[in-house]
Amino acid sequence: MKNDKNKLNALPTVSGSAPRQGRAAPIPRPQIEGYEIVDQLGESGQGRVWRALQLSTRREVALKVPLVSLLKSRKALTRFEREVELAARLKHPNIARIYDSGIYQGLYFYAMELIEGTTLDEYIENHNLTQRQILELMSTICQAVQHAHQNGVIHRDIKSSNILITEDGQPHIVDFGLAMTILEGDQHKTVSAEGEVAGTPAYMSPEQAAGHHESLDTRTDVYSIGVVFYRILTKSFPYDVNTSMYETLRNIQETEPLKPSDLIPRLDSDVETIVLKALAKEADDRYQSVAELYHDIDCWLKGMPILARSDSSIYVLRKLILKHRYTSTVVGLLLVIVIAFSCVSFQLYGGLCRSNDKLEETNQSLHQEVEEYMDLAQQMSISRFLEQWHEDRYEAARTIASFFGRGSREARAASFLLSQKPLDEKIPEFRQGLSKSEMCFGQYIIAEHYYKDKNWQEAAGAYERCLSHEAYLKENKWLSAQVKSRLYELGKKNRIAETSSMVEENRP
């Protein structure tokens, strides 16, 4: 009995005396000092939940007491105490808070925040949510579960009925009856024995279904969130759960989930990738934390590339282009180049894979083509930028400049040309940031500034100095053509000026 009292001292608030061994109070509506029971809200595997009025604060609460049949079970009461202890650690707007707990006349109880709402299943059924609204809902759920993990608590029973949605559309995590701790030093990490299955079968992770409690970690909750996510998207489970307990547990461990796109033809491929990664059978193949899952959902909501597919450069490029549709001219061209390159690469690879020597040669050739395509894209981008800048379309020029790589020569050139500082002040700063191999390009950009200012003499001198970099211009044909074109234009202007001068001199 002394040990029981010590355990209860760890609860948020304890009132009443310890229960007597073997005593239970099998009454329909419990009588607990300090509370007025109104009606029953629901019942779980561990206890009944009542709507009650806390007399000291005059607020309505949800009062949970163990089922009468469990009052004689030391294990069940230990689990009940554990639920209160772990849930009391959590202070998050989307997790039901614990207000009070204790024992009154042999009856364990705890009072928690009353969440007026419906279960996630009912909410989805009653609201025609868009794909985006579903992901926004899952994003909030992930943040709440991640808060629990950061405080060392694994829920172990995340399911639709344990997520209540209030009228304002906010989800709330409830029922920590099967929760366990992952903090070092915590005693009684779980009251489930190895090999015992604890939880709701349809939402269990494979390791949970196998009864491997010692190997459970936060990735178990990741899997359960994946099942919830799958279900609210497709209105079905990833595999057959309408069968015997044995078959259901075996399906969880062995049967691969049916692709959501087979049930929802227009489902976004990134959303499917997120769901299937959360449902990976092996824990190492899943998101390694709920924070990673939340990150990908948040990236999808912002139109950014997701972590689960970040190893594809073409995919990342496509996502960035879709996010910045305003600069469709430059980005569209770059997308076409990348897609065309991918098709050519695939065809070349398929034709030469029979020979290792030829394959190596082809790979080298493709790498060279990539560099050429990227150079072409950069040249077209800076050309488009200069065109907008010369025509005083500064907003469009800034938009194009936002796509230049940070620290690249193009980005530094754009910053130099768009700067409002005096020219004699910003030229030294610009040159200082250029490497030796970039001096020719830098000279060309300075010449462009003179050209826009109609300072023809200084512009001509700057373009002439570009020609001194013969080796560089030989490798950079685009820049060579730009410099020679400008010099031709300036020569033409000079000839026109000389002709006008001669006409004036010969005029009687």
Wavefront OBJ file of the C-alpha trace (Angstrom):
o trace
v 0.000 0.000 0.000
v 2.893 2.309 0.749
v 4.245 1.820 -2.777
v 0.816 2.639 -4.220
v 0.802 5.963 -2.390
v 4.281 6.807 -3.646
v 3.163 6.228 -7.242
v 0.140 8.445 -6.801
v 2.296 11.260 -5.436
v 3.657 11.629 -8.967
v 0.185 12.528 -10.326
v -0.764 16.190 -10.921
v -3.258 16.411 -8.031
v -4.295 13.644 -5.671
v -7.341 13.622 -3.420
v -8.956 10.915 -1.319
v -7.538 7.780 0.218
v -5.878 4.759 -1.376
v -8.186 1.926 -2.477
v -8.608 -1.215 -0.452
v -7.500 -4.449 -2.063
v -10.287 -6.196 -3.935
v -12.774 -3.372 -3.500
v -14.657 -2.024 -6.536
v -17.615 0.268 -7.022
v -19.714 -1.159 -9.844
v -22.206 1.693 -10.059
v -23.549 3.219 -13.306
v -22.653 6.802 -12.344
v -19.627 7.236 -10.059
v -19.721 9.516 -7.041
v -16.488 11.499 -6.723
v -16.019 14.297 -4.236
v -15.600 17.673 -5.866
v -17.343 16.635 -9.094
v -20.926 16.550 -10.274
v -21.365 13.806 -12.899
v -23.623 14.929 -15.751
v -23.668 12.073 -18.276
v -21.465 9.500 -19.971
v -19.363 10.636 -22.949
v -17.867 7.342 -24.042
v -16.017 4.183 -23.164
v -12.599 2.825 -24.137
v -10.818 -0.430 -23.408
v -9.420 1.034 -20.204
v -12.264 3.069 -18.745
v -15.402 5.163 -19.030
v -15.372 8.888 -19.694
v -18.007 11.090 -18.082
v -19.025 14.688 -18.577
v -18.687 16.313 -15.171
v -18.678 19.694 -13.486
v -15.605 20.460 -11.363
v -17.234 22.216 -8.424
v -14.169 24.179 -7.320
v -13.710 25.890 -10.704
v -17.260 25.527 -12.116
v -15.835 24.261 -15.380
v -16.949 21.235 -17.328
v -14.387 18.453 -17.601
v -14.083 14.957 -18.982
v -13.754 12.589 -16.023
v -12.211 9.186 -16.712
v -12.475 6.217 -14.351
v -11.357 2.601 -14.953
v -13.923 -0.006 -15.908
v -15.236 -1.896 -12.916
v -13.877 -5.138 -14.342
v -10.345 -3.707 -14.244
v -10.328 -2.430 -10.675
v -8.998 -5.740 -9.354
v -6.176 -5.837 -11.883
v -2.935 -4.355 -10.555
v -1.627 -4.195 -14.114
v -4.688 -2.277 -15.335
v -4.451 0.212 -12.454
v -0.729 0.652 -13.047
v -1.472 1.404 -16.695
v -4.154 3.903 -15.597
v -1.686 5.653 -13.277
v 0.864 5.639 -16.082
v -1.612 7.272 -18.463
v -2.159 10.150 -16.046
v 1.545 10.567 -15.336
v 2.551 10.711 -18.996
v -0.386 12.816 -20.221
v 0.263 15.351 -17.428
v 3.687 16.109 -18.963
v 2.132 17.493 -22.117
v 1.128 21.127 -22.565
v -0.008 21.614 -26.139
v -3.156 23.279 -27.558
v -3.934 20.142 -29.599
v -3.558 17.648 -26.730
v -6.253 17.316 -24.051
v -4.821 18.671 -20.774
v -4.947 16.914 -17.377
v -6.481 19.041 -14.592
v -6.704 16.692 -11.617
v -6.361 13.036 -10.578
v -6.670 10.883 -7.525
v -8.573 8.144 -5.676
v -11.930 8.566 -3.985
v -13.473 5.753 -1.947
v -11.467 3.139 -3.829
v -12.161 4.603 -7.267
v -9.322 5.906 -9.406
v -10.090 8.936 -11.580
v -8.614 11.819 -13.474
v -10.162 14.983 -14.884
v -9.057 16.346 -18.228
v -9.974 19.087 -20.636
v -13.420 18.553 -22.147
v -13.120 18.544 -25.925
v -16.478 19.340 -27.522
v -16.185 17.778 -30.947
v -16.491 14.702 -33.119
v -14.036 11.939 -33.912
v -11.831 12.342 -36.964
v -13.825 9.696 -38.880
v -17.114 11.490 -38.224
v -15.609 14.873 -39.094
v -14.265 13.624 -42.439
v -17.602 11.968 -43.205
v -19.539 15.181 -42.483
v -17.178 17.581 -44.275
v -16.176 17.393 -47.906
v -12.536 18.324 -47.291
v -10.203 19.151 -50.135
v -6.830 17.438 -50.444
v -5.146 20.582 -49.121
v -7.483 20.809 -46.101
v -6.714 17.168 -45.251
v -2.974 17.869 -45.293
v -3.434 20.986 -43.159
v -5.304 18.831 -40.641
v -2.557 16.190 -40.678
v 0.071 18.904 -40.245
v -1.547 20.012 -36.972
v -1.881 16.414 -35.761
v 1.822 15.822 -36.457
v 2.808 18.901 -34.450
v 0.816 17.653 -31.446
v 2.325 14.145 -31.599
v 5.812 15.600 -32.053
v 5.295 17.629 -28.846
v 4.540 14.376 -27.012
v 7.682 12.748 -28.456
v 9.818 15.717 -27.425
v 8.583 15.161 -23.879
v 9.455 11.458 -24.018
v 5.931 10.106 -24.590
v 4.931 7.644 -27.332
v 1.150 7.405 -27.726
v 1.033 3.824 -29.173
v -2.706 4.064 -29.931
v -3.078 6.851 -32.483
v -6.298 6.253 -34.388
v -9.207 8.239 -35.765
v -11.368 7.808 -32.646
v -8.563 9.198 -30.446
v -8.451 12.425 -32.484
v -11.357 14.765 -31.703
v -12.117 17.682 -34.012
v -13.765 20.782 -32.562
v -16.147 23.072 -34.443
v -13.283 25.344 -35.499
v -11.626 22.396 -37.278
v -8.844 21.951 -34.709
v -7.777 18.359 -33.880
v -7.066 17.217 -30.309
v -5.182 14.052 -29.303
v -6.798 12.128 -26.438
v -6.487 8.780 -24.597
v -2.902 8.076 -23.541
v -3.953 4.764 -21.959
v -1.298 2.791 -23.874
v 1.381 5.475 -23.836
v 4.969 4.635 -22.956
v 8.031 6.732 -22.174
v 11.332 6.820 -24.030
v 13.227 8.965 -21.524
v 16.195 7.371 -19.847
v 15.697 6.938 -16.112
v 11.911 6.588 -16.344
v 10.727 3.440 -14.629
v 7.973 1.237 -16.001
v 8.493 2.365 -19.580
v 5.522 0.201 -20.494
v 3.306 -2.261 -18.675
v 2.981 -4.519 -21.741
v 4.986 -7.742 -21.753
v 7.131 -8.718 -24.764
v 4.988 -10.667 -27.211
v 1.736 -9.151 -25.932
v -0.240 -7.168 -28.509
v -1.475 -3.844 -27.122
v -3.350 -1.277 -29.176
v -5.988 -1.072 -31.894
v -5.095 -3.718 -34.517
v -6.087 -1.758 -37.641
v -3.741 1.123 -36.710
v -0.781 -0.865 -35.325
v 2.717 -0.714 -36.740
v 4.284 -4.025 -37.899
v 6.582 -4.174 -34.861
v 3.647 -3.419 -32.571
v 1.556 -6.139 -34.242
v 4.413 -8.591 -33.647
v 4.422 -7.733 -29.928
v 8.010 -6.427 -29.970
v 7.465 -3.740 -27.328
v 11.145 -3.344 -26.494
v 11.858 -2.201 -30.054
v 9.079 0.410 -30.173
v 10.065 4.033 -30.630
v 8.621 7.212 -32.139
v 8.480 5.574 -35.576
v 5.615 3.426 -34.276
v 3.487 6.575 -33.988
v 4.710 7.627 -37.451
v 3.210 4.419 -38.857
v -0.100 4.888 -37.041
v -0.322 8.466 -38.331
v 0.304 7.031 -41.792
v -2.691 4.701 -41.385
v -4.868 7.618 -40.229
v -3.625 9.685 -43.186
v -4.329 6.850 -45.638
v -7.810 6.294 -44.254
v -9.002 9.910 -44.378
v -7.671 10.212 -47.929
v -9.083 6.971 -49.328
v -11.860 6.125 -46.812
v -10.343 2.646 -46.466
v -7.443 0.897 -44.710
v -4.133 0.098 -46.466
v -4.918 -3.647 -46.263
v -7.742 -5.935 -45.218
v -8.596 -5.526 -41.525
v -12.117 -6.994 -41.715
v -10.923 -10.447 -40.787
v -9.712 -12.407 -37.781
v -7.247 -10.873 -35.338
v -4.543 -13.283 -36.546
v -5.085 -12.422 -40.234
v -5.204 -8.691 -39.499
v -1.921 -8.773 -37.578
v -0.325 -10.841 -40.342
v -1.548 -8.386 -43.011
v 0.008 -5.508 -41.080
v 3.364 -7.297 -40.943
v 3.455 -8.780 -44.450
v 0.955 -7.193 -46.877
v 2.136 -4.095 -48.743
v -0.381 -1.232 -48.710
v -2.498 -0.707 -51.800
v -1.331 2.483 -53.514
v -3.697 5.362 -52.653
v -3.668 6.432 -56.315
v -5.359 3.123 -57.194
v -8.313 4.318 -55.120
v -8.043 8.049 -55.907
v -6.891 8.426 -59.547
v -6.119 12.153 -59.298
v -4.184 11.974 -56.039
v -1.051 14.122 -56.040
v 2.040 11.915 -56.433
v 3.894 13.726 -53.622
v 1.011 13.084 -51.216
v 1.090 9.387 -52.128
v 4.858 9.315 -51.571
v 4.443 10.856 -48.105
v 1.744 8.361 -47.082
v 3.615 5.296 -48.364
v 6.879 6.351 -46.702
v 5.052 6.673 -43.363
v 3.636 3.151 -43.940
v 6.961 1.439 -44.695
v 7.082 -2.018 -43.088
v 10.662 -1.579 -41.881
v 11.029 1.207 -39.331
v 14.339 2.291 -40.900
v 12.540 2.935 -44.202
v 9.932 5.227 -42.636
v 10.247 8.846 -41.639
v 12.607 8.675 -38.687
v 10.485 11.070 -36.654
v 7.115 12.783 -36.775
v 9.087 15.998 -37.289
v 10.321 14.650 -40.656
v 6.764 13.687 -41.620
v 5.522 17.148 -40.626
v 8.368 18.729 -42.637
v 7.280 16.975 -45.848
v 3.610 17.839 -45.317
v 4.579 21.461 -44.680
v 6.777 21.483 -47.807
v 3.877 20.167 -49.876
v 1.592 22.879 -48.512
v 4.194 25.503 -49.464
v 4.799 24.017 -52.913
v 8.359 23.028 -52.041
v 10.163 19.717 -52.766
v 9.532 16.987 -50.178
v 12.310 15.165 -48.319
v 11.077 11.730 -49.441
v 11.895 12.562 -53.073
v 14.752 15.052 -52.658
v 17.257 12.702 -54.304
v 15.820 13.604 -57.730
v 17.295 16.840 -59.099
v 14.719 17.036 -61.883
v 11.917 16.670 -59.328
v 13.321 19.446 -57.135
v 13.717 21.711 -60.174
v 10.132 21.059 -61.271
v 8.751 21.920 -57.821
v 10.692 25.177 -57.707
v 9.514 26.134 -61.190
v 5.873 25.479 -60.301
v 6.243 27.612 -57.176
v 7.597 30.579 -59.186
v 5.305 30.651 -62.221
v 5.788 34.423 -62.703
v 9.105 33.932 -64.488
v 7.681 31.390 -66.889
v 9.908 32.387 -69.799
v 13.213 31.455 -68.184
v 11.927 28.629 -66.018
v 9.858 27.066 -68.792
v 12.867 26.937 -71.074
v 14.999 25.376 -68.356
v 12.338 22.741 -67.698
v 12.167 21.826 -71.389
v 15.957 21.488 -71.500
v 16.033 19.180 -68.475
v 13.171 17.007 -69.753
v 14.743 16.778 -73.198
v 18.069 15.843 -71.663
v 16.379 13.140 -69.570
v 14.731 11.593 -72.625
v 17.973 11.660 -74.625
v 19.873 10.176 -71.695
v 17.395 7.346 -71.310
v 17.509 6.489 -75.012
v 21.298 6.608 -75.144
v 21.596 4.492 -72.025
v 19.180 1.873 -73.381
v 21.106 1.640 -76.645
v 24.609 1.389 -75.164
v 24.063 -0.631 -71.962
v 25.329 -3.795 -73.678
v 28.884 -2.511 -73.640
v 30.628 -1.339 -70.476
v 33.258 0.574 -72.423
v 30.657 2.346 -74.525
v 28.569 3.026 -71.427
v 31.489 4.779 -69.727
v 32.103 6.817 -72.857
v 28.425 7.732 -73.044
v 28.354 8.801 -69.390
v 31.240 11.163 -69.951
v 29.513 12.576 -72.997
v 26.293 13.080 -71.048
v 28.108 14.898 -68.244
v 29.544 17.246 -70.840
v 26.079 17.791 -72.318
v 24.703 18.583 -68.873
v 27.327 21.262 -68.411
v 26.561 22.663 -71.850
v 22.822 22.708 -71.157
v 23.340 24.394 -67.811
v 25.679 26.943 -69.409
v 23.035 27.603 -72.044
v 20.379 28.068 -69.373
v 22.616 30.490 -67.451
v 23.409 32.428 -70.626
v 19.736 32.755 -71.535
v 18.881 33.749 -67.969
v 21.491 36.535 -67.780
v 20.540 37.667 -71.315
v 16.896 37.886 -70.263
v 17.900 39.742 -67.100
v 19.999 42.284 -69.034
v 17.179 42.788 -71.520
v 14.719 43.650 -68.719
v 17.300 45.813 -66.942
v 18.153 47.834 -70.065
v 14.441 48.464 -70.612
v 14.077 49.712 -66.986
v 11.807 46.786 -66.044
v 13.476 46.422 -62.683
v 10.793 44.323 -60.984
v 10.957 41.680 -63.720
v 14.764 41.822 -63.588
v 14.750 41.238 -59.822
v 12.417 38.247 -60.247
v 14.757 36.645 -62.781
v 17.753 37.408 -60.539
v 16.117 35.484 -57.685
v 16.784 32.271 -59.613
v 20.533 32.849 -59.857
v 22.531 30.659 -57.498
v 23.568 32.391 -54.317
v 27.125 33.669 -54.660
v 27.248 32.942 -58.413
v 28.759 35.421 -60.830
v 25.307 36.081 -62.289
v 23.886 36.880 -58.836
v 26.768 39.279 -58.101
v 26.330 40.913 -61.517
v 22.599 41.424 -60.904
v 23.293 42.912 -57.474
v 25.860 45.293 -59.016
v 23.566 46.473 -61.816
v 20.501 46.890 -59.580
v 22.413 48.737 -56.849
v 21.645 52.446 -56.475
v 25.145 53.278 -55.251
v 27.376 55.631 -57.326
v 29.227 53.762 -60.058
v 32.731 54.697 -58.885
v 31.847 53.313 -55.433
v 30.304 50.007 -56.437
v 32.773 49.010 -59.202
v 35.611 48.209 -56.706
v 33.200 46.160 -54.561
v 32.036 44.223 -57.611
v 35.555 43.494 -58.843
v 36.675 42.408 -55.379
v 34.106 39.608 -55.353
v 35.214 38.174 -58.713
v 37.736 35.396 -59.155
v 40.559 35.712 -61.686
v 38.697 33.558 -64.199
v 35.602 35.770 -63.881
v 37.346 39.089 -64.614
v 36.353 39.051 -68.286
v 32.693 38.518 -67.396
v 32.939 41.253 -64.763
v 34.443 43.670 -67.309
v 31.545 42.919 -69.667
v 28.978 43.692 -66.933
v 30.710 47.017 -66.141
v 30.697 47.820 -69.874
v 26.950 47.132 -69.955
v 26.484 49.694 -67.172
v 28.384 52.308 -69.217
v 26.362 51.344 -72.282
v 23.029 51.847 -70.477
v 24.277 55.252 -69.235
v 25.142 56.160 -72.881
v 28.745 56.673 -71.864
v 29.912 55.317 -75.229
v 33.603 56.043 -74.754
v 33.907 54.258 -71.400
v 31.721 51.409 -72.672
v 33.917 50.924 -75.745
v 37.042 50.893 -73.567
v 35.547 48.288 -71.242
v 34.459 46.071 -74.131
v 37.959 46.388 -75.680
v 39.504 45.251 -72.392
v 37.288 42.132 -72.560
v 38.981 41.202 -75.841
v 42.327 40.932 -74.044
v 41.047 37.736 -72.406
v 41.418 35.702 -75.586
v 41.648 32.265 -73.975
v 38.555 32.882 -71.852
v 36.493 34.183 -74.775
v 37.533 31.211 -76.872
v 35.915 28.909 -74.289
v 32.921 31.226 -73.745
v 31.503 31.820 -77.201
v 28.352 33.480 -75.894
v 30.287 36.173 -74.058
v 32.593 36.627 -77.046
v 29.602 37.184 -79.309
v 28.034 39.663 -76.877
v 31.234 41.735 -76.612
v 31.845 41.814 -80.375
v 28.206 42.709 -81.017
v 28.418 45.661 -78.641
v 31.656 46.864 -80.200
v 30.046 46.673 -83.625
v 27.097 48.736 -82.385
v 29.442 51.319 -80.844
v 31.504 51.439 -84.069
v 28.341 52.030 -86.024
v 27.368 54.837 -83.670
v 30.817 56.414 -84.135
v 30.548 56.206 -87.933
v 27.160 57.853 -87.838
v 28.555 60.573 -85.588
v 31.553 61.133 -87.879
v 29.328 61.297 -90.955
v 27.086 63.861 -89.275
v 30.138 65.894 -88.320
v 31.452 65.893 -91.897
v 28.069 66.947 -93.243
v 28.040 69.850 -90.825
v 31.555 70.902 -91.819
v 30.779 70.795 -95.592
v 27.493 72.576 -95.261
v 27.753 76.110 -96.839
l 1 2 3 4 5 6 7 8 9 10 11 12 13 14 15 16 17 18 19 20 21 22 23 24 25 26 27 28 29 30 31 32 33 34 35 36 37 38 39 40 41 42 43 44 45 46 47 48 49 50 51 52 53 54 55 56 57 58 59 60 61 62 63 64 65 66 67 68 69 70 71 72 73 74 75 76 77 78 79 80 81 82 83 84 85 86 87 88 89 90 91 92 93 94 95 96 97 98 99 100 101 102 103 104 105 106 107 108 109 110 111 112 113 114 115 116 117 118 119 120 121 122 123 124 125 126 127 128 129 130 131 132 133 134 135 136 137 138 139 140 141 142 143 144 145 146 147 148 149 150 151 152 153 154 155 156 157 158 159 160 161 162 163 164 165 166 167 168 169 170 171 172 173 174 175 176 177 178 179 180 181 182 183 184 185 186 187 188 189 190 191 192 193 194 195 196 197 198 199 200 201 202 203 204 205 206 207 208 209 210 211 212 213 214 215 216 217 218 219 220 221 222 223 224 225 226 227 228 229 230 231 232 233 234 235 236 237 238 239 240 241 242 243 244 245 246 247 248 249 250 251 252 253 254 255 256 257 258 259 260 261 262 263 264 265 266 267 268 269 270 271 272 273 274 275 276 277 278 279 280 281 282 283 284 285 286 287 288 289 290 291 292 293 294 295 296 297 298 299 300 301 302 303 304 305 306 307 308 309 310 311 312 313 314 315 316 317 318 319 320 321 322 323 324 325 326 327 328 329 330 331 332 333 334 335 336 337 338 339 340 341 342 343 344 345 346 347 348 349 350 351 352 353 354 355 356 357 358 359 360 361 362 363 364 365 366 367 368 369 370 371 372 373 374 375 376 377 378 379 380 381 382 383 384 385 386 387 388 389 390 391 392 393 394 395 396 397 398 399 400 401 402 403 404 405 406 407 408 409 410 411 412 413 414 415 416 417 418 419 420 421 422 423 424 425 426 427 428 429 430 431 432 433 434 435 436 437 438 439 440 441 442 443 444 445 446 447 448 449 450 451 452 453 454 455 456 457 458 459 460 461 462 463 464 465 466 467 468 469 470 471 472 473 474 475 476 477 478 479 480 481 482 483 484 485 486 487 488 489 490 491 492 493 494 495 496 497 498 499 500 501 502 503 504 505 506 507 508
